[in-house]
């Protein structure tokens, strides 16, 4: 769900994040303030607006505590262009691999697709009305408005009455099994060119350029479809005709430059902990390449240059073996807000299993309902699941809430495999069932290492 920018107050943002993420109140407050400040900046008049830069954030905490989810939910809430990248995937300029500017190009691609989808939804109703009219033209030839002024007015009026009856039948679904045949235009010279990542920086569309090298003669092709498929075909075609490509790019660029969010995960992997050289040289090189993008620079894309000065950067990392101070000073200065997220306890796991709108217990209940089975969890069962998840994180690597996915799958695996079963309509998960199922696994060091 997205809200209008003026309604996204910090308190409302935290309220909406609480529906999906348990705890981490300090981190939620920081991202809520950062998001609201972007709207506040756009209300400032004059040159001062360009001088106000975003307060980028570093989220520090172990895996599975909600760092990525906070950023993802924040972007959905604001309906903002969003991309998640991993800092460890990038290499400095001159090495084989992805360059840091590719994150901006990918964000721009996402924004274009997002704006295009929104514009398609806005014109979908009008496009569908035009599509139905085209299908009726095929079902009742000579009944369109183009034939209104032609001779034999009585025949035209008779076809109009037939058209009205056919329209009623079509809308009632009585023509769903009927097939129609129609002509479509195809361009045999159309080419689809898949460009490598390194060529994305060029400000042109290779597909358009290559297709212009060939004659643009179009050929008619006949297709047969049933009525519903034909309506969908004509709807898509009309909607695409209504959308202005230049307008899509213009709105997408504005959205990226003023509302875009880039989430950089594993930032600690490019921190330099050993100054003696080796691979750390490449790490510091990635930091230097990342610096101008975070500071604000113009990045060339196939849709034109994109200014990164007001993109909000949210970085995250566990920072077990490295510290934020191991980053180069210039990059540290571009992430002035640092928030530490705490590890999840058994009480947190209990809340995660029950409270969020996308809680795991609700997800599995919905999955079992698809097999006509009613799945219920007793309060004692939820408490035991949380207990075993916390215990597994203590005995092995702490992977946070992701441990719950492993625990739940191990708990329900037999049911998930045996369903559907006509003899099973209700399944109740009790605390005793959880203990009997998970105790042998958790208590065995060898089994827990491989299973959980």
C-alpha positions, 0 to 999 in steps of 0.5 A: 500500500502506498500513501500520498506524500503529504500523509506520510508523516514519520509517525505514520511511516513507523506505524505502517512498518510495524505491520510487517517488521517487529522491533527495531524501533530506532531504525524505523524512526531514522528511515521515517525521518529520512523519507519525510525530509525528502518531501519537506525538501520539495516544499522548499522554494528557490535555490535552497531546495537543491542545497538540501541533501539526503541524510544517508543511513547505515544499518548495522546488525546481523543477518535476518533482523530486518535491514533489507525488509525495512528498506523494501517496505519503505519504498513500497510505502512511498511508491518510490523506485527501489533497488537492492544491490550487494557491495561485494558484487562490484569491482573498481574501474579497470577490473572485470565485473560490475561497475558501481554506476550499474546500480543507477542504470538498473534503478532507472530501468526499474523506474521506467517499468514502474511508471509504465505499469502505472500509466497502463493501469490508468488507461486500462478502462478506456483501452478495454472499452476500445478493445470491446468495440473492436471485437464487436466490429469483427462479430457484427461487420458493418456496425461501426460508426464508420458505416453510419453515413453510408447508403442503406440506413435501414441495414445499418440500424438493423446491425446496430440492434444486433451489435447491442445484443452481441454486446450484452451477450459478450459482457455476460460471458456468453461468447467466451467460447466463440472464436474470431479471426482478425488481421494484425500488423507485423514488422518482419524486420523488427529485431530484439538486441540484448545489450551487455551490461557494459553498453547500458551507459550509452544514451541510445536504444540499440533495438530502435537503431538496428530496426531503422537500418532495415525497411519498415514494411509491415505484413498482415497476419491473421490470428484466431482467438476466443473472445476473451483473449481477443479483448485482452490482445486489443486492450494491450495494444490500445493501452500501449498506443496511449502511452507516450514513451517520452513522458514515461522516461521524463516521469521516471527520471524525476522519480529516480532523482527525487524519490529513488532509494538504493539499498547497498547490502554487505557494505562491510565486505568492502571495508578495508581492515588490512592496510597491507594491500592485496584484495583490500586495494580493490575494496578501497577502489570500489569505495572510491568509485562509489563516493561520487555517486553517493555525493551526487554526480551525473550517471549516463543511462540509455534514457539520458543522464541521471543526477544522483544528488538526491537519491537516498542511499541506505547501506547495511552490513553486519560489521562483525570483522570490520567497523564503519570507521574502516571505510574511507573517511569521505564515504563515512561522511556521506552516511552520517546516520548510523543505526544499530539493529539488535539480534532477535530474541525468543520473544521477538520470534513469537511476535514475528510468528503472530503479529505481522500481516505476512506472518509465517503462520498466516502464510502456511495457513493460506498454503494449507487452505489451498488444499482445503485443509484448515491449519491452526497453531496453538499458542503453546506451539508458537512459543515452542517454535520460537524457542527452538528457533532461538536455540538453533541460532545460539548453537549455530550461526545466528541467521535471525528470523530466517531461521523460522523458515527452516524450522517451519519447513522441518515441522510441516514437511510431512504434511506438505508432502502428503497433501492433498489427502481426502482423509485430512481436513483439519491439522492442529499444531500443538506444543507437544507436536513441536517438541516431539518433531524438533527436539531430536533435531536440535539436540543432535549437533550433527543433524542440526548442522545439516538440517537447521 
